[in-house]
Amino acid sequence: MTSGPHTAEQPTLNKDVPWDSFDPGAYIGNNYLDMKAVDEEIVSRVRDHFSARLRGSGRVLAGIDVGAGPNLYPSLAMLPWCKHITLLEWSANNVQYLLDQCPDYDGHWEQFWKVLREDQAYRGFDPKAYFRRAAEPVQGSLFDLCRKDPQWDVGTMFFVAESITESLEEFRRGVSCFMHVLRPGAPFAAAFMEHSEGYRVGDLEFPATYEIDTTEVLTAFQEFAHIDKKDVHRMADVGHLVRHGHTGMILVCGRRKE
C-alpha cells in the first residue's frame, strides 16, 4: 500500500486497513526506543507552546490525544495541566499497549520526560503517578469525534490524520474532527509527515496521504484554528528515515477559534 506519484486510481481508505494487526512493539522499536533529534525538537516546541498558553491553569483540564497509538510523549506534554487525558485509539493492539503502560510506563519514555522537565511546569511531581491517575485509553475512531460535542480543553494529534488513509479528503475530515471536539480557545499541537508514501510496521504496510505539505496542512486548519506563522515548523533534516519517501515533518501549534 503506497501512495504518491504511482497511486492507484482508487486510494486506500482508512476502512480498508487491518488496524487490529498493527504491531506496537515494532513501531516503537523503529521510532521511540532512542529519541531522535527531530522528536526532541518537536517535544521542546510543544512543551513551550503548552507552557505559555496554560501557565496558571492548575491541574484541572481535560486533554485528548487523538490516535495515541504507541506514543506517550504527546500525553506527557499535557500532563501538568490535565486532571484527565483521553488516549483515543482505534487499533485493539495499540489500546492494549496503552493499558499496559498506564500503571508504570516503560523506561524509554523517561528520555522524553527529561526534555519536558527543562520547563519549570514539568517539575516537582512524579510523572508516572500523574499519568497513572490521568490517562484513560479509549478505543474509538478519529472520525467519530465529529459527532461529539466540544469537551476537551487541550489536544494533540501526532502523525495520525495523514497516516491512516491515502485519501486527501479523509485527511481533511480527520483534521476537522480533531478540531471539532476542542473547546473554544483550546491550545493544541499536531504533527504530520510530509509526502509520506506509506510506512511498514513489522510485516505490514500502512497507507499515508502523499499530498501533505505545509500549505495543505494550514489549509486543513484554517477554518478552525488561530495559528501564528512562528508556530508552524517544518523539519526537513529528519536524520532518520521513518517513512517511505517522506521529505520532512510538519508541526503546527495553535488554539481553537472562539
PAZA-825090 format. One record per atom (N, C-alpha, C): atom name; x, y, z. Coordinates in nm, 2 decimals. Layout:
BEGIN
R name      x      y      z
R   CA      X      Y      Z
...
END
This chain:
BEGIN
R name      x      y      z
R    N   0.08  -0.12   0.00
R   CA   0.00   0.00   0.00
R    C   0.09   0.12   0.00
R    N   0.11   0.18  -0.11
R   CA   0.19   0.31  -0.12
R    C   0.11   0.41  -0.19
R    N   0.14   0.54  -0.17
R   CA   0.08   0.64  -0.24
R    C   0.18   0.73  -0.31
R    N   0.14   0.84  -0.36
R   CA   0.23   0.93  -0.43
R    C   0.21   0.93  -0.58
R    N   0.32   0.95  -0.66
R   CA   0.31   0.96  -0.80
R    C   0.25   0.84  -0.87
R    N   0.26   0.72  -0.80
R   CA   0.22   0.59  -0.87
R    C   0.09   0.54  -0.80
R    N   0.02   0.62  -0.73
R   CA  -0.10   0.58  -0.66
R    C  -0.20   0.52  -0.75
R    N  -0.27   0.41  -0.71
R   CA  -0.38   0.36  -0.79
R    C  -0.49   0.45  -0.80
R    N  -0.58   0.43  -0.89
R   CA  -0.69   0.53  -0.92
R    C  -0.78   0.54  -0.79
R    N  -0.80   0.42  -0.72
R   CA  -0.88   0.42  -0.60
R    C  -0.78   0.42  -0.48
R    N  -0.78   0.53  -0.40
R   CA  -0.69   0.53  -0.29
R    C  -0.73   0.43  -0.18
R    N  -0.64   0.39  -0.10
R   CA  -0.67   0.30   0.02
R    C  -0.73   0.39   0.12
R    N  -0.84   0.36   0.17
R   CA  -0.91   0.43   0.27
R    C  -0.89   0.37   0.41
R    N  -0.92   0.45   0.51
R   CA  -0.90   0.40   0.65
R    C  -0.97   0.27   0.68
R    N  -1.09   0.25   0.62
R   CA  -1.17   0.13   0.65
R    C  -1.11   0.01   0.59
R    N  -1.02   0.03   0.49
R   CA  -0.96  -0.08   0.42
R    C  -0.84  -0.15   0.49
R    N  -0.80  -0.09   0.60
R   CA  -0.67  -0.12   0.67
R    C  -0.69  -0.21   0.79
R    N  -0.61  -0.32   0.80
R   CA  -0.62  -0.41   0.92
R    C  -0.56  -0.35   1.04
R    N  -0.62  -0.25   1.10
R   CA  -0.56  -0.18   1.21
R    C  -0.54  -0.27   1.34
R    N  -0.62  -0.37   1.36
R   CA  -0.60  -0.45   1.48
R    C  -0.48  -0.54   1.47
R    N  -0.41  -0.54   1.35
R   CA  -0.29  -0.62   1.33
R    C  -0.17  -0.53   1.35
R    N  -0.19  -0.40   1.38
R   CA  -0.08  -0.31   1.40
R    C   0.01  -0.36   1.51
R    N   0.14  -0.36   1.49
R   CA   0.24  -0.41   1.59
R    C   0.30  -0.30   1.67
R    N   0.25  -0.26   1.79
R   CA   0.31  -0.15   1.86
R    C   0.46  -0.17   1.90
R    N   0.50  -0.29   1.93
R   CA   0.64  -0.32   1.96
R    C   0.73  -0.28   1.84
R    N   0.69  -0.32   1.72
R   CA   0.77  -0.30   1.60
R    C   0.78  -0.15   1.58
R    N   0.67  -0.08   1.60
R   CA   0.66   0.07   1.57
R    C   0.75   0.14   1.67
R    N   0.75   0.10   1.80
R   CA   0.83   0.17   1.90
R    C   0.98   0.14   1.87
R    N   1.01   0.02   1.83
R   CA   1.15  -0.02   1.80
R    C   1.21   0.07   1.69
R    N   1.12   0.11   1.59
R   CA   1.17   0.19   1.48
R    C   1.17   0.34   1.51
R    N   1.10   0.38   1.61
R   CA   1.07   0.52   1.63
R    C   1.11   0.58   1.76
R    N   1.09   0.51   1.87
R   CA   1.09   0.57   2.00
R    C   1.19   0.51   2.11
R    N   1.25   0.40   2.08
R   CA   1.34   0.35   2.18
R    C   1.46   0.44   2.21
R    N   1.51   0.50   2.11
R   CA   1.61   0.61   2.12
R    C   1.55   0.74   2.06
R    N   1.56   0.84   2.14
R   CA   1.50   0.97   2.10
R    C   1.58   1.03   1.98
R    N   1.51   1.06   1.87
R   CA   1.57   1.12   1.76
R    C   1.57   1.27   1.77
R    N   1.66   1.33   1.70
R   CA   1.67   1.48   1.71
R    C   1.55   1.55   1.67
R    N   1.47   1.50   1.58
R   CA   1.35   1.56   1.53
R    C   1.24   1.55   1.64
R    N   1.24   1.44   1.71
R   CA   1.14   1.42   1.82
R    C   1.18   1.51   1.94
R    N   1.31   1.53   1.96
R   CA   1.35   1.62   2.07
R    C   1.30   1.76   2.04
R    N   1.32   1.80   1.91
R   CA   1.27   1.94   1.87
R    C   1.12   1.95   1.88
R    N   1.05   1.85   1.84
R   CA   0.90   1.85   1.85
R    C   0.86   1.86   1.99
R    N   0.91   1.78   2.08
R   CA   0.88   1.78   2.22
R    C   0.91   1.92   2.28
R    N   1.02   1.97   2.25
R   CA   1.06   2.10   2.31
R    C   0.96   2.21   2.26
R    N   0.92   2.21   2.14
R   CA   0.83   2.32   2.09
R    C   0.69   2.30   2.14
R    N   0.65   2.18   2.15
R   CA   0.51   2.15   2.21
R    C   0.51   2.19   2.36
R    N   0.62   2.15   2.43
R   CA   0.63   2.19   2.57
R    C   0.62   2.34   2.59
R    N   0.70   2.42   2.51
R   CA   0.70   2.56   2.52
R    C   0.56   2.62   2.49
R    N   0.49   2.56   2.39
R   CA   0.36   2.61   2.35
R    C   0.26   2.59   2.46
R    N   0.25   2.47   2.51
R   CA   0.16   2.45   2.62
R    C   0.19   2.53   2.75
R    N   0.32   2.54   2.78
R   CA   0.35   2.61   2.90
R    C   0.32   2.76   2.89
R    N   0.33   2.82   2.77
R   CA   0.30   2.96   2.75
R    C   0.15   2.98   2.75
R    N   0.07   2.88   2.69
R   CA  -0.07   2.90   2.68
R    C  -0.15   2.86   2.81
R    N  -0.09   2.77   2.89
R   CA  -0.16   2.71   3.00
R    C  -0.11   2.75   3.14
R    N   0.00   2.83   3.14
R   CA   0.05   2.87   3.27
R    C  -0.05   2.93   3.36
R    N  -0.06   2.88   3.48
R   CA  -0.15   2.93   3.58
R    C  -0.29   2.86   3.58
R    N  -0.31   2.76   3.49
R   CA  -0.44   2.70   3.47
R    C  -0.46   2.60   3.59
R    N  -0.35   2.55   3.65
R   CA  -0.37   2.44   3.75
R    C  -0.40   2.31   3.68
R    N  -0.40   2.20   3.76
R   CA  -0.42   2.07   3.70
R    C  -0.57   2.03   3.70
R    N  -0.65   2.10   3.62
R   CA  -0.79   2.08   3.62
R    C  -0.85   2.05   3.48
R    N  -0.77   2.05   3.38
R   CA  -0.82   2.05   3.24
R    C  -0.84   1.90   3.20
R    N  -0.92   1.89   3.09
R   CA  -0.94   1.76   3.02
R    C  -0.87   1.77   2.89
R    N  -0.78   1.67   2.87
R   CA  -0.70   1.67   2.75
R    C  -0.73   1.55   2.67
R    N  -0.70   1.55   2.54
R   CA  -0.72   1.44   2.45
R    C  -0.60   1.42   2.36
R    N  -0.55   1.30   2.34
R   CA  -0.45   1.27   2.24
R    C  -0.52   1.18   2.14
R    N  -0.54   1.23   2.02
R   CA  -0.62   1.16   1.92
R    C  -0.52   1.07   1.84
R    N  -0.56   0.94   1.83
R   CA  -0.48   0.84   1.76
R    C  -0.35   0.82   1.84
R    N  -0.36   0.80   1.97
R   CA  -0.25   0.80   2.06
R    C  -0.14   0.69   2.01
R    N  -0.19   0.57   1.97
R   CA  -0.10   0.47   1.93
R    C   0.00   0.44   2.04
R    N   0.12   0.38   2.00
R   CA   0.22   0.35   2.09
R    C   0.32   0.47   2.11
R    N   0.27   0.58   2.14
R   CA   0.35   0.71   2.16
R    C   0.29   0.78   2.28
R    N   0.37   0.79   2.39
R   CA   0.33   0.86   2.51
R    C   0.36   1.01   2.52
R    N   0.46   1.05   2.44
R   CA   0.51   1.19   2.46
R    C   0.40   1.30   2.44
R    N   0.30   1.28   2.35
R   CA   0.20   1.39   2.34
R    C   0.12   1.40   2.47
R    N   0.08   1.29   2.53
R   CA   0.01   1.29   2.66
R    C   0.10   1.34   2.77
R    N   0.22   1.30   2.77
R   CA   0.31   1.35   2.88
R    C   0.33   1.51   2.87
R    N   0.32   1.56   2.75
R   CA   0.33   1.71   2.73
R    C   0.21   1.78   2.79
R    N   0.10   1.71   2.80
R   CA  -0.02   1.78   2.86
R    C  -0.03   1.75   3.01
R    N   0.05   1.67   3.06
R   CA   0.03   1.62   3.20
R    C   0.02   1.72   3.31
R    N   0.10   1.83   3.31
R   CA   0.10   1.92   3.42
R    C  -0.04   1.99   3.44
R    N  -0.12   2.00   3.33
R   CA  -0.24   2.08   3.34
R    C  -0.37   1.99   3.34
R    N  -0.35   1.86   3.32
R   CA  -0.47   1.78   3.29
R    C  -0.50   1.69   3.41
R    N  -0.62   1.70   3.46
R   CA  -0.68   1.60   3.55
R    C  -0.71   1.47   3.49
R    N  -0.75   1.48   3.36
R   CA  -0.79   1.36   3.28
R    C  -0.74   1.38   3.14
R    N  -0.68   1.27   3.09
R   CA  -0.64   1.27   2.95
R    C  -0.70   1.14   2.88
R    N  -0.78   1.17   2.77
R   CA  -0.83   1.06   2.69
R    C  -0.73   1.02   2.59
R    N  -0.69   0.89   2.59
R   CA  -0.60   0.84   2.49
R    C  -0.68   0.77   2.38
R    N  -0.73   0.84   2.28
R   CA  -0.82   0.78   2.18
R    C  -0.74   0.70   2.08
R    N  -0.78   0.58   2.06
R   CA  -0.70   0.49   1.97
R    C  -0.80   0.38   1.91
R    N  -0.78   0.35   1.78
R   CA  -0.87   0.26   1.72
R    C  -0.82   0.11   1.72
R    N  -0.69   0.09   1.70
R   CA  -0.63  -0.04   1.70
R    C  -0.64  -0.11   1.83
R    N  -0.69  -0.23   1.83
R   CA  -0.70  -0.31   1.96
R    C  -0.56  -0.33   2.02
R    N  -0.46  -0.36   1.93
R   CA  -0.33  -0.39   1.98
R    C  -0.27  -0.26   2.05
R    N  -0.30  -0.15   1.99
R   CA  -0.24  -0.02   2.05
R    C  -0.32   0.01   2.18
R    N  -0.45  -0.01   2.18
R   CA  -0.52   0.01   2.31
R    C  -0.47  -0.07   2.42
R    N  -0.44  -0.20   2.39
R   CA  -0.38  -0.29   2.49
R    C  -0.24  -0.24   2.54
R    N  -0.16  -0.19   2.44
R   CA  -0.03  -0.13   2.48
R    C  -0.05  -0.02   2.58
R    N  -0.14   0.07   2.55
R   CA  -0.17   0.19   2.63
R    C  -0.21   0.15   2.77
R    N  -0.30   0.05   2.78
R   CA  -0.35   0.00   2.90
R    C  -0.23  -0.06   2.99
R    N  -0.14  -0.12   2.92
R   CA  -0.03  -0.18   2.99
R    C   0.07  -0.07   3.04
R    N   0.07   0.04   2.97
R   CA   0.16   0.15   3.01
R    C   0.11   0.23   3.12
R    N  -0.02   0.24   3.14
R   CA  -0.08   0.33   3.24
R    C  -0.02   0.30   3.39
R    N  -0.01   0.18   3.43
R   CA   0.03   0.16   3.57
R    C   0.18   0.20   3.59
R    N   0.26   0.18   3.49
R   CA   0.41   0.21   3.51
R    C   0.47   0.20   3.37
R    N   0.48   0.32   3.31
R   CA   0.52   0.32   3.17
R    C   0.67   0.28   3.15
R    N   0.71   0.23   3.04
R   CA   0.84   0.18   3.01
R    C   0.95   0.29   3.02
R    N   1.07   0.25   3.05
R   CA   1.18   0.34   3.08
R    C   1.22   0.43   2.97
R    N   1.20   0.39   2.84
R   CA   1.25   0.47   2.73
R    C   1.17   0.60   2.72
R    N   1.05   0.61   2.79
R   CA   0.98   0.74   2.78
R    C   1.04   0.84   2.87
R    N   1.13   0.80   2.96
R   CA   1.20   0.89   3.05
R    C   1.28   1.00   2.98
R    N   1.34   0.96   2.86
R   CA   1.42   1.05   2.79
R    C   1.34   1.16   2.73
R    N   1.21   1.14   2.70
R   CA   1.12   1.24   2.65
R    C   1.08   1.33   2.77
R    N   1.06   1.27   2.89
R   CA   1.02   1.35   3.00
R    C   1.14   1.44   3.05
R    N   1.26   1.39   3.03
R   CA   1.38   1.48   3.06
R    C   1.38   1.61   2.98
R    N   1.34   1.60   2.85
R   CA   1.33   1.72   2.77
R    C   1.21   1.81   2.82
R    N   1.10   1.75   2.85
R   CA   0.99   1.83   2.91
R    C   1.03   1.90   3.04
R    N   1.10   1.83   3.12
R   CA   1.14   1.89   3.25
R    C   1.23   2.01   3.24
R    N   1.28   2.04   3.12
R   CA   1.35   2.17   3.11
R    C   1.27   2.29   3.13
R    N   1.14   2.28   3.13
R   CA   1.05   2.38   3.17
R    C   1.00   2.36   3.31
R    N   0.99   2.47   3.39
R   CA   0.95   2.46   3.53
R    C   0.82   2.39   3.55
R    N   0.72   2.40   3.46
R   CA   0.59   2.35   3.48
R    C   0.59   2.19   3.49
R    N   0.69   2.13   3.44
R   CA   0.70   1.98   3.44
R    C   0.78   1.93   3.56
R    N   0.82   2.01   3.65
R   CA   0.90   1.97   3.77
R    C   0.81   1.96   3.89
R    N   0.87   1.89   3.99
R   CA   0.80   1.89   4.12
R    C   0.69   1.79   4.14
R    N   0.68   1.70   4.05
R   CA   0.58   1.59   4.07
R    C   0.63   1.46   4.00
R    N   0.57   1.35   4.04
R   CA   0.60   1.22   3.98
R    C   0.52   1.20   3.86
R    N   0.58   1.20   3.74
R   CA   0.50   1.19   3.62
R    C   0.43   1.05   3.60
R    N   0.49   0.95   3.65
R   CA   0.43   0.82   3.64
R    C   0.30   0.81   3.73
R    N   0.31   0.87   3.85
R   CA   0.19   0.87   3.93
R    C   0.08   0.96   3.87
R    N   0.12   1.08   3.81
R   CA   0.02   1.16   3.75
R    C  -0.04   1.09   3.63
R    N   0.05   1.03   3.55
R   CA   0.00   0.96   3.43
R    C  -0.10   0.84   3.47
R    N  -0.06   0.77   3.57
R   CA  -0.15   0.66   3.62
R    C  -0.29   0.71   3.65
R    N  -0.30   0.82   3.71
R   CA  -0.43   0.87   3.76
R    C  -0.50   0.94   3.64
R    N  -0.43   1.00   3.55
R   CA  -0.49   1.09   3.45
R    C  -0.53   1.01   3.32
R    N  -0.44   0.92   3.28
R   CA  -0.46   0.87   3.14
R    C  -0.57   0.76   3.14
R    N  -0.65   0.77   3.03
R   CA  -0.76   0.67   3.01
R    C  -0.76   0.63   2.86
R    N  -0.70   0.51   2.83
R   CA  -0.71   0.46   2.69
R    C  -0.86   0.43   2.66
R    N  -0.90   0.48   2.54
R   CA  -1.04   0.46   2.50
R    C  -1.03   0.42   2.35
R    N  -1.10   0.30   2.32
R   CA  -1.10   0.26   2.18
R    C  -1.21   0.34   2.11
R    N  -1.16   0.41   2.00
R   CA  -1.26   0.49   1.92
R    C  -1.19   0.54   1.80
R    N  -1.27   0.59   1.71
R   CA  -1.22   0.64   1.58
R    C  -1.21   0.79   1.58
R    N  -1.11   0.84   1.52
R   CA  -1.09   0.98   1.49
R    C  -1.22   1.04   1.43
R    N  -1.27   0.97   1.33
R   CA  -1.39   1.02   1.26
R    C  -1.52   1.03   1.34
R    N  -1.53   0.95   1.45
R   CA  -1.64   0.96   1.53
R    C  -1.65   1.09   1.61
R    N  -1.53   1.16   1.63
R   CA  -1.53   1.28   1.70
R    C  -1.62   1.39   1.64
R    N  -1.64   1.38   1.51
R   CA  -1.73   1.48   1.45
R    C  -1.87   1.48   1.50
R    N  -1.91   1.37   1.57
R   CA  -2.04   1.35   1.62
R    C  -2.05   1.39   1.77
R    N  -1.94   1.43   1.83
R   CA  -1.94   1.46   1.97
R    C  -1.94   1.61   1.99
R    N  -1.98   1.66   2.11
R   CA  -1.97   1.80   2.15
R    C  -1.83   1.84   2.18
R    N  -1.79   1.96   2.16
R   CA  -1.66   2.01   2.21
R    C  -1.65   1.99   2.36
R    N  -1.55   1.92   2.41
R   CA  -1.54   1.88   2.55
R    C  -1.40   1.87   2.61
R    N  -1.30   1.90   2.52
R   CA  -1.17   1.89   2.57
R    C  -1.10   2.03   2.57
R    N  -1.02   2.06   2.67
R   CA  -0.95   2.19   2.69
R    C  -0.82   2.20   2.62
R    N  -0.76   2.09   2.58
R   CA  -0.63   2.09   2.52
R    C  -0.62   1.96   2.44
R    N  -0.55   1.96   2.33
R   CA  -0.54   1.84   2.25
R    C  -0.42   1.82   2.17
R    N  -0.39   1.70   2.14
R   CA  -0.27   1.66   2.05
R    C  -0.32   1.56   1.95
R    N  -0.25   1.56   1.83
R   CA  -0.27   1.46   1.73
R    C  -0.14   1.45   1.65
R    N  -0.07   1.34   1.67
R   CA   0.07   1.33   1.62
R    C   0.07   1.21   1.51
R    N   0.10   1.25   1.39
R   CA   0.12   1.16   1.28
R    C   0.00   1.06   1.27
R    N  -0.12   1.12   1.26
R   CA  -0.24   1.04   1.26
R    C  -0.32   1.07   1.13
R    N  -0.37   1.19   1.11
R   CA  -0.47   1.21   1.00
R    C  -0.41   1.18   0.86
R    N  -0.28   1.20   0.85
R   CA  -0.21   1.17   0.72
R    C  -0.16   1.02   0.72
R    N  -0.17   0.95   0.83
R   CA  -0.11   0.82   0.84
R    C  -0.21   0.71   0.85
R    N  -0.34   0.73   0.81
R   CA  -0.44   0.63   0.82
R    C  -0.52   0.61   0.69
R    N  -0.48   0.69   0.59
R   CA  -0.55   0.68   0.46
R    C  -0.46   0.74   0.35
R    N  -0.49   0.70   0.23
R   CA  -0.43   0.77   0.11
R    C  -0.52   0.89   0.06
R    N  -0.63   0.90   0.11
R   CA  -0.73   1.00   0.06
R    C  -0.71   1.13   0.13
R    N  -0.69   1.24   0.04
R   CA  -0.68   1.37   0.09
R    C  -0.81   1.42   0.16
R    N  -0.92   1.38   0.10
R   CA  -1.05   1.41   0.16
R    C  -1.06   1.36   0.30
R    N  -1.02   1.23   0.32
R   CA  -1.02   1.17   0.46
R    C  -0.92   1.24   0.55
R    N  -0.81   1.28   0.50
R   CA  -0.71   1.36   0.58
R    C  -0.78   1.49   0.63
R    N  -0.84   1.56   0.54
R   CA  -0.90   1.69   0.58
R    C  -1.02   1.66   0.68
R    N  -1.09   1.56   0.66
R   CA  -1.20   1.53   0.75
R    C  -1.15   1.49   0.89
R    N  -1.03   1.42   0.89
R   CA  -0.97   1.39   1.02
R    C  -0.93   1.51   1.10
R    N  -0.87   1.61   1.03
R   CA  -0.83   1.73   1.10
R    C  -0.95   1.80   1.15
R    N  -1.06   1.81   1.07
R   CA  -1.18   1.88   1.12
R    C  -1.24   1.81   1.24
R    N  -1.24   1.68   1.24
R   CA  -1.30   1.60   1.35
R    C  -1.22   1.63   1.48
R    N  -1.08   1.63   1.47
R   CA  -1.00   1.66   1.58
R    C  -1.03   1.80   1.64
R    N  -1.04   1.90   1.55
R   CA  -1.07   2.03   1.59
R    C  -1.21   2.05   1.65
R    N  -1.30   1.97   1.60
R   CA  -1.44   1.98   1.64
R    C  -1.46   1.96   1.79
R    N  -1.38   1.87   1.85
R   CA  -1.41   1.84   1.99
R    C  -1.33   1.92   2.09
R    N  -1.25   2.02   2.04
R   CA  -1.18   2.11   2.13
R    C  -1.27   2.23   2.16
R    N  -1.26   2.27   2.29
R   CA  -1.34   2.39   2.33
R    C  -1.28   2.51   2.27
R    N  -1.36   2.62   2.25
R   CA  -1.31   2.74   2.20
R    C  -1.19   2.79   2.28
R    N  -1.08   2.83   2.21
R   CA  -0.96   2.88   2.28
R    C  -0.86   2.77   2.32
R    N  -0.90   2.64   2.30
R   CA  -0.82   2.53   2.35
R    C  -0.68   2.53   2.27
R    N  -0.57   2.52   2.34
R   CA  -0.44   2.51   2.27
R    C  -0.43   2.36   2.22
R    N  -0.36   2.35   2.11
R   CA  -0.34   2.21   2.05
R    C  -0.20   2.21   1.98
R    N  -0.16   2.09   1.96
R   CA  -0.04   2.06   1.88
R    C  -0.07   1.94   1.79
R    N  -0.03   1.95   1.67
R   CA  -0.05   1.84   1.57
R    C   0.08   1.83   1.48
R    N   0.11   1.71   1.45
R   CA   0.23   1.68   1.37
R    C   0.20   1.59   1.25
R    N   0.27   1.61   1.14
R   CA   0.23   1.54   1.02
R    C   0.36   1.50   0.94
R    N   0.36   1.39   0.87
R   CA   0.46   1.35   0.78
R    C   0.44   1.42   0.64
R    N   0.54   1.48   0.59
R   CA   0.53   1.55   0.46
R    C   0.57   1.45   0.35
R    N   0.47   1.43   0.26
R   CA   0.50   1.35   0.14
R    C   0.53   1.20   0.17
R    N   0.48   1.15   0.27
R   CA   0.50   1.01   0.30
R    C   0.43   0.92   0.20
R    N   0.49   0.82   0.16
R   CA   0.44   0.72   0.06
R    C   0.38   0.60   0.13
R    N   0.37   0.60   0.26
R   CA   0.32   0.49   0.33
R    C   0.43   0.44   0.43
R    N   0.41   0.34   0.51
R   CA   0.51   0.30   0.61
R    C   0.48   0.15   0.65
R    N   0.59   0.09   0.68
R   CA   0.59  -0.05   0.72
R    C   0.60  -0.06   0.87
R    N   0.51  -0.14   0.93
R   CA   0.52  -0.18   1.07
R    C   0.52  -0.33   1.08
R    N   0.64  -0.38   1.12
R   CA   0.65  -0.53   1.12
R    C   0.64  -0.58   0.98
R    N   0.55  -0.67   0.96
R   CA   0.54  -0.73   0.82
R    C   0.43  -0.66   0.74
R    N   0.37  -0.56   0.79
R   CA   0.25  -0.50   0.72
R    C   0.29  -0.36   0.67
R    N   0.23  -0.32   0.56
R   CA   0.24  -0.19   0.51
R    C   0.11  -0.11   0.54
R    N   0.13   0.02   0.58
R   CA   0.01   0.10   0.61
R    C   0.01   0.23   0.52
R    N  -0.10   0.28   0.49
R   CA  -0.11   0.39   0.39
R    C  -0.08   0.53   0.45
R    N  -0.05   0.62   0.36
R   CA  -0.03   0.76   0.40
R    C  -0.09   0.85   0.29
R    N  -0.11   0.98   0.33
R   CA  -0.16   1.08   0.23
R    C  -0.04   1.15   0.18
R    N  -0.01   1.13   0.05
R   CA   0.11   1.18  -0.01
R    C   0.12   1.33  -0.02
R    N   0.00   1.39  -0.05
R   CA   0.00   1.53  -0.08
R    C   0.03   1.63   0.03
R    N   0.06   1.58   0.15
R   CA   0.07   1.66   0.26
R    C   0.20   1.75   0.26
R    N   0.18   1.88   0.27
R   CA   0.29   1.98   0.28
R    C   0.24   2.09   0.37
R    N   0.32   2.19   0.39
R   CA   0.28   2.30   0.48
R    C   0.15   2.37   0.44
R    N   0.14   2.39   0.31
R   CA   0.02   2.46   0.26
R    C  -0.10   2.38   0.28
R    N  -0.09   2.25   0.25
R   CA  -0.21   2.16   0.27
R    C  -0.25   2.15   0.42
R    N  -0.15   2.14   0.50
R   CA  -0.18   2.14   0.65
R    C  -0.25   2.26   0.70
R    N  -0.20   2.38   0.66
R   CA  -0.26   2.50   0.70
R    C  -0.40   2.52   0.64
R    N  -0.42   2.48   0.52
R   CA  -0.55   2.48   0.46
R    C  -0.65   2.40   0.54
R    N  -0.61   2.28   0.59
R   CA  -0.70   2.20   0.66
R    C  -0.74   2.26   0.79
R    N  -0.65   2.34   0.85
R   CA  -0.68   2.40   0.98
R    C  -0.74   2.54   0.98
R    N  -0.74   2.61   0.86
R   CA  -0.77   2.75   0.86
R    C  -0.91   2.78   0.91
R    N  -1.01   2.70   0.89
R   CA  -1.14   2.72   0.93
R    C  -1.16   2.71   1.08
R    N  -1.07   2.64   1.15
R   CA  -1.09   2.60   1.29
R    C  -0.99   2.67   1.39
R    N  -0.88   2.72   1.34
R   CA  -0.77   2.75   1.43
R    C  -0.71   2.88   1.41
R    N  -0.66   2.94   1.52
R   CA  -0.57   3.05   1.51
R    C  -0.42   3.00   1.52
R    N  -0.34   3.02   1.42
R   CA  -0.21   2.97   1.41
R    C  -0.12   3.08   1.37
R    N  -0.02   3.12   1.45
R   CA   0.08   3.22   1.41
R    C   0.19   3.15   1.32
R    N   0.24   3.23   1.23
R   CA   0.35   3.18   1.14
R    C   0.46   3.12   1.22
R    N   0.50   3.18   1.34
R   CA   0.61   3.13   1.42
R    C   0.58   2.99   1.48
R    N   0.45   2.95   1.48
R   CA   0.41   2.83   1.54
R    C   0.39   2.71   1.44
R    N   0.44   2.74   1.31
R   CA   0.44   2.63   1.21
R    C   0.59   2.60   1.18
R    N   0.62   2.47   1.20
R   CA   0.76   2.43   1.19
R    C   0.77   2.31   1.10
R    N   0.85   2.33   0.99
R   CA   0.89   2.23   0.90
R    C   1.03   2.18   0.93
R    N   1.04   2.05   0.96
R   CA   1.18   2.00   0.99
R    C   1.21   1.90   0.88
R    N   1.30   1.95   0.79
R   CA   1.34   1.87   0.67
R    C   1.45   1.77   0.69
R    N   1.55   1.81   0.78
R   CA   1.66   1.72   0.80
R    C   1.63   1.62   0.91
R    N   1.55   1.52   0.88
R   CA   1.50   1.43   0.99
R    C   1.61   1.34   1.04
R    N   1.71   1.32   0.97
R   CA   1.82   1.24   1.02
R    C   1.80   1.09   1.03
R    N   1.67   1.05   1.01
R   CA   1.64   0.91   1.02
R    C   1.52   0.88   0.93
R    N   1.53   0.79   0.84
R   CA   1.42   0.76   0.75
R    C   1.31   0.67   0.82
R    N   1.20   0.73   0.86
R   CA   1.10   0.66   0.93
R    C   0.98   0.62   0.84
R    N   0.97   0.68   0.73
R   CA   0.87   0.66   0.63
R    C   0.92   0.65   0.49
R    N   0.85   0.58   0.40
R   CA   0.89   0.57   0.26
R    C   0.89   0.71   0.20
R    N   1.00   0.76   0.15
R   CA   1.00   0.87   0.07
R    C   0.96   1.01   0.14
R    N   0.94   1.01   0.27
R   CA   0.89   1.13   0.33
R    C   1.00   1.23   0.32
R    N   0.97   1.36   0.31
R   CA   1.06   1.47   0.29
R    C   1.08   1.56   0.42
R    N   1.00   1.53   0.52
R   CA   1.02   1.61   0.64
R    C   0.90   1.59   0.73
R    N   0.90   1.66   0.84
R   CA   0.78   1.66   0.93
R    C   0.73   1.81   0.95
R    N   0.61   1.82   0.98
R   CA   0.54   1.95   1.00
R    C   0.47   1.95   1.13
R    N   0.51   2.05   1.22
R   CA   0.45   2.06   1.35
R    C   0.37   2.19   1.35
R    N   0.24   2.18   1.39
R   CA   0.15   2.30   1.40
R    C   0.11   2.32   1.54
R    N   0.13   2.43   1.60
R   CA   0.09   2.47   1.74
R    C  -0.01   2.58   1.72
R    N  -0.12   2.58   1.79
R   CA  -0.22   2.68   1.78
R    C  -0.33   2.67   1.88
R    N  -0.44   2.74   1.86
R   CA  -0.55   2.73   1.95
R    C  -0.68   2.73   1.87
R    N  -0.78   2.67   1.93
R   CA  -0.91   2.66   1.86
R    C  -0.97   2.80   1.86
R    N  -1.03   2.83   1.74
R   CA  -1.10   2.96   1.73
R    C  -1.22   2.97   1.83
R    N  -1.24   3.09   1.87
R   CA  -1.35   3.12   1.97
R    C  -1.49   3.10   1.90
END
